[in-house]
Amino acid sequence: MHPGDMHKNVSVQVDSDFSLLLPSGVYEIKKMEPRSKIRKIIVFCLFLAIAGIIGFGYFCQDQVCALSKRAVILQSSDILAYNELPLHQANSITNNNNNANSNNLGALGGITAMASRASASAPQNIIANAGLSYEDVLNDDFQFDMDGHDVMVFLHIQKTGGTSFGRHLVRDLDLKRPCECQRQRKRCYCFRPHRNENWLFSRYSTGWKCGLHADWTELTSCVDVELDKNEGETAKRRYFYISLLREPISRYMSEYRHVRRGATWKGSRHWCLGRQASAAELPACYKGKDWLDVDLDQFAGCESNLAANRQTRMLADLALVGCYNKSSMPAHERDRVMLASAKRNLAAMAYFGLTEYQKMSQYIFEETFNLRFAIPFEQHNTTISATAVSNLRADQKRRIEKLNGLDIELYVFAKNLLFQRFEHLKAKDTNFEQRYANLGNIYFKQGVTEFNWDSNVDDALSTDH
């Protein structure tokens, strides 16, 4: 037979079990394809793989991306360890400032160090704008540099006394260049001593630039961008986040009363991972323009009512729990992660105060930032909301406590931490007794009135409080 008449392939009959894997038990040996064609196939496959990865990253849904981000942080940080801190520590703290245990100083270092480790181990692009931690300001050589690029960011949680505290930040601090407040306007210019740049980011200084009552998730992704826009240039700033918390049941009842009078906070954006919460994620609790005259049982019965556990939600990184998409993880896991995140962020904050401990909160603020208020923060223990709480039926109180379970645990943590910070600063202050007895007594300042925080907690009706 002539070589040219030979077939280009060979068929071999297979008589073993291997034939089960082959059609008709026949194995066909073909002529090898040219190497250049194989290379083209490999290159094409690689191109498809790379294009797929890029495409997934670009079109990735928020829920998927949020979960990926959450997994990275939870695996790389100590965030969930915050839920393991013994709550009984706070129960040993009495209302008497002088009885606070100095042994809490060691616990303060542990909590602060844990916050620092959690922040350091988390991906930097996620927490890049979270601000300087309390550990940073503990250094003896720390100074809030108003002449430099330091910015105080006030995270204002509804019905915690933040409206009054915000007013006094712009009106009653003893500054080289006091804020310039305009009559008939809720706005003051709080500029640095030698140039017209803001050192304070708050409702009364910059306005609600990041949305009405912007939370931690919104502020940390927005403040830097807004200040760049406002000042017309990019600057490397140091951010110091501050906030106020309040006993959860009293705060909840105060919000209920405010909503019952017509408040809505419809201007809130609820922004997370580049988009607003959808109507499906946050369905309205009422029809019409407001929830006027709603009764307490209806108020508590709406599952999408953000009054419940508001303080925990506003202090947590919501990207860790899929933002407002509650179907992204089981409810118990969502609560666990959100509470741990809120504790971590609170512990890392440069400053926070508690409505129920105003004198102590004032002292901690002044010592932390080396700034002085020209007025004292006065404590009034009886408020309208406190009276409303005492008038609750037993079943109503149980229901409200259950709805605010995360806030209650967060508040116990915050109270413990506040006393620890107070004791730490007190131990460093060689002139403590005189300083503490004369808080706010700097000099007479025209137009300043005694600061009654509690009496202003339920101040006049406004949809932007």
N, C-alpha and C positions, 0 to 999 in steps of 0.2 A: 504494500500500500504506500502510496506517495505521501511524504510528510505533510504536504499541504492539505491532504484529505482528512487529516486527523481532527476529531471533535475538539472544541475549545473547553469543554468541561467533562467531568467524569462522574458517573453515578455509582455509588457503592451501596450494596444491600447490607443492612445491619440486622443481625439475628439475635440480638441480646435485649436486655431490659432497657437499654439506652434508646432503643427504637421507639419507646413510648413517648419520648420527648420530640420525635421527629415525624413530620407528615409522611405517611405510608412507609415508615421505616427506612426511608432512603435519604442518604446524606449526599448532598450535591456540592462538589468542589468546583468553585469558579476561578477564573483567572483573576489574579490580584489586581485591584484597581491601582492606577498610578498614584504615587505619593503626593503629588501636587493637589489632586482632588481631595484626598483625605485631609490635608492641611486646610483646604478651603472650608471643609465641613466643620473642623475644630474651631477655626476662627469665627465662623458664623454662629456656632453654639455659644462661644464666649461672649460674642456681641449681644446675643439674645439675653444671656444671664445678667450682664451688666446693665442693659437697658431695662430689664425687669426690676432690678434693685433700685435704680434711679427713679423709675416710674412709681414704684411702691412708696418710696420716700416722699415723692411729690404729691401723690394722690391719696396717701394714707388717711383713713378716716380718723377724726379726733378721738373716738373711743379707743381705737386700736393703738394709736400713738400714746394716748394717756396711760393705757395699761402697760405698754412697753416701758415708758418713763417711770411709772410706779414701781415696776419690777426691778429696774436698775437701782433706784434709790433705796428700796427696802432691802435689797441684797447687799448694798454697799455702805449702809450707814447704821447707826445705832438708834434710829428713830423709834422703833417699836419698844425699845427699852424704857421709854418714858412712861409707858403704861404699867411697868413693873415696879415703879417707885412706891414704897409703902405709904399709903394714905394716912395711916395713923400718926405719922410725924406731925401733920398739920393739926391734929386734934389736941396735941399737947401744948399748942400755942394759945395763950389766953388773950383776952382783950386788953390786959394791962401791959403796956409797952415795956415797963421795967422788969417784967417777969419773963421776958423772952429768953430762951436758953442759949447761952453762948456756944454750946456744942453744935448749934446749927451752922456755925461758920464752916465747919468741915463739909457739911452736906451741901452748902452753897457752892463750894469749890467743885464738888462732884457733879452737881447738876449743871453748873456752868461749863465744866470741862466736857461733859457729855454733849451739850449743845454745840460746843466747838468742834468735837470729833465728828458729830453727825453732819455738820455743815462742811467740814473739810473733806469728808469722804464722799459726799454727794457730788455729782457732776457739776463743775463750776458754771456751765452755761445755764443751769437750772436755777441756781441761787446767787447768781452774780450780782443782782441788785437788792439782795435781802438786807443790806446795811451792815454796819459794824455791830459786833455782839457786845453783850454786857462785859464779857471777859476783856475785850479791848479797852473799855473805858475804866476798868479797874486799875489799870497801870497808874503809878504815882505821877508820871509825867504827862498824863492825858490832859488835853485842853480842847474844848469845843472851839474850833477856829472860825469865828465869824468873819474874819478878814480873808480867810482862805476859800475853800470850796466845800465846807461842811454844811449839810442840810438836815434839818430836823423834819421828819415826816410823821404827821399825826394820823394814825389809823383810828377813825372816829366810829365807834360802834353805837348804834341807836340806844337811847335811854340809859346811858351810863353816866350822865353828867358831862358829856363831851362838849355840848354847846356852850356851857358856862366856862369850862376849862379852856376851850378854844378862844373865847373872848378874852380871857385873862392872859393867854399867851401873847396876844397882840396888843393888849392895853396896859398890862401891869408888871411886865418884867423891867428890871432896872438895866437899861441898855445904853451904850455909847450913842447909838442912833435909834431912838424909839420908833416903833412902827407909826406910820402916819395914817390915821383912820379918818374916813370921810363920813360926815353926818348924813343920815338918811340912806346910807349904803352899807351892806354887809361885807365890806371889803377894806382891808388895810394894806399899806405898802410896807412890808417888812424887809428892808434892804440892808445890805452889809454897810459897815461904817464908811467905806471909801468908794463904793460903786453901787450902781442900781441893779443888784442881783439878789434874788430871794435866798434867805437862810432858813425860811420856814415854809413847808409845803402843807397847807391846811385849808379848811373851808374859808376862813376869814382872811387868809393872806393871798392864796392863789385861786381860790374857788374850787369847785368840784371838777378839777381838770381830768381826773381819771374816772369820773362817774360819781353819782350821788352815793355817799357812804361807801366808797370803794373799799374792798377788803384786801387782805394780804396778797391774794393771788393777783388781783387787779393792780394794786399799787406797785408791786415789785417788777411788773412787766411794763409799767407805764410812766412812772415818775421821771426817769432819766430822759425819756423821749420828749415829754412835755416841757421839761425845763430847758432842754436844747432848743425846742421851738420857741419858747417864751423869751429866751435870752439871745437867740440867733447865733449860737455857737455851741460846739461840743466841748465839754469840760469833764475832767476826771474828778468826780465829786465823792465825798464820803457821806454816806447816808446813815442817819440815826433814827430808827423807828421807835415811836412812843405810842402808848395806848392806855385806855382806862377800862377796867372791868367792874362789874357790879354783881351783888348777890343775885343769882339767876331767877329765883321766883319773884322777887320784887321787880327786877328788870322786865320780866315777862309781863307782869301785871301792868307795869307802866306803859309798855308798848301796846297792850290791849286797850288801855284807856285812851291812848293817843289815836289809835286806829278807830276806835268807837266814836271819837270826835271828828273824824274825817280824814286823818292822815293816810297816805297811800305809799309814798316813796316810789311812785311809778317811774321816776327818772333813773332809778338804779339800773345799771347795765347787766350785771351778773356775767361779766366777761371772763372767759377761761379758754386757754389754748387757741386764741385767735378768733373766737366767735362768742356771740351772746347765747345764753340759755334759750332753748326753743320753748314755744308755748306748750308743747307736749311734755317737756321736762319740768316746766314750772307752770302748770295750769292755774288760772285765776281762781281765787277763793270766793269771789263774788261777781255779780253782774252789775254793770253800771259804772259810774265814775268813782265810787268809793264804797266803804263797808260801814257806813254811818249807822250808829245804834246797834251794831252787832252784839248779841249776847255772848257771854263767856263760853258757853258750851259749843256754840257754833264756831267761835274763834278757835277753840282748841280742837274742834273736830275736823278742820281742813288739813289734810295730809301734806299739802304743798305750802302750808303757812311757814314762812322762814323765821317767824318769831321763835320757834322751838330750836333750842341749841344754837341760837344765833351767834353767840360769842365764840363757840368752838369753830363753827363754819367760817366765820370771818377772819379767824387767826390761822386757819389751816391752809396748806397748799392743796387746793382742790384738784389740781392736775393729777395728784396721786390717787384720787378716787374716781377718775373719769368725769371730773367736773360735775355737772348737774344730771348726768345720765345715771340714774340709780340702778339700772339694769346691768351695769358694767361689772358688778361684783355683788356677792351676797351682802345683805344689810348689816349683819354682825361684823363682817370684815371691813366694810366701809366705815362703820362707826369706830372700830378699833384703830384704823389707820388715820382717820381724820382727827381723833382725839390725840393720838401720839404726835401728829404733825403740829397741832395747835400748841401742845405743851412745849415741843421743841422750839417753835418760833417765839413763843412767849419768853422762854428762858434765855433765848439769844437776843431779845430786844434790849436796846440800850436803856430803856425805861418803861415801866408801866406803873399805874397807880390803881388803888381800889377805892371806890366811892365811899365805902364804910370806914376807911382809915385815911382821912384827908390830911391831917397834920403830918402823919408819918409819910404819906405820899408826897407832900410838899417838901419835906426835909430830904427825901431820897432824890427828888428831881433837882433840887438846888445843889446838893453835894455831888451828884453825878455830872452835871453840866457846868458847875461853878457859875451859876446864874442865880439871881435873887429876885423874888417877887416882892413888890412893895406893899403887899397886903397879906394877912394871914388867911389860911383856909380854915373856916369854922365848921365844926361838926354839929349837925342836927339829926338826931337819931329817929325822930318821928316824921315820916313822910306820908303823903296821901296813899301811895302804893303799899306802904307797910300796913296801913289801916285796912286797905282792901284785901291784903293777904290774910289778915287775922279774921276777916269776915267770910272767908271761903268755907264752903261745905267740906266735910272730910273727903268725900269722893272727888270733888273738884281739885282739892289740894293734891291728892294722890295722883290724879291724872296729869296735872301740871308738872309735878315732880318727875313722873315717868317720861313725859315729853322732853324735859330738860335734863335728863340724866347725864349727858355728856358735859353740859355746862356746869352742873353741880360738881362733877369730878374735877373739871378744869379749874373751878373757883377754889376748891380745896388746895389744889396744887399751887395756884397763884398766891393764895393767902400765906401758905407756908414759905414760898419763895420770897414774898415781900418782906416778911419778918426776918428772914435770913439776910437779905440785903440791908435792911435797916440796922441789924446788929453789927454787920460787917462795917458799915460806914460809921456807926456810933463808936466802935472800938478804935477807929482811926482818928476820930475827932477829939483832940485834947481840950477843946472848949465846948464840948457837947451841951452841957447843962444850960449855959448862957445862950448858945445858939438856938437850942430847941425852944427855950422859953420865950425867945424874941423873934420867932419866925415872922417875916413880913413887916417887921418894924424897922424899916430902913430910914425913911424920912416921910414927911407929909407930902402927898402927891395930889395935886388939884384934880378933883373929879373922881377919885377912886373911892369906892364904897367897900364895906366889909364883904368878903367873899363867902356867900352862903351857898355852897355847892348843892346841897339837897333840895333847897327851896326852888332851885332852877332846873332840877331834873325833869319836872313835869311842866316846863315853861309853855308859853303861848303856842297855840296850834300853828303848825307850819308843815307843809309837805316835804320840806327839805331838811328837817331836823335829823 
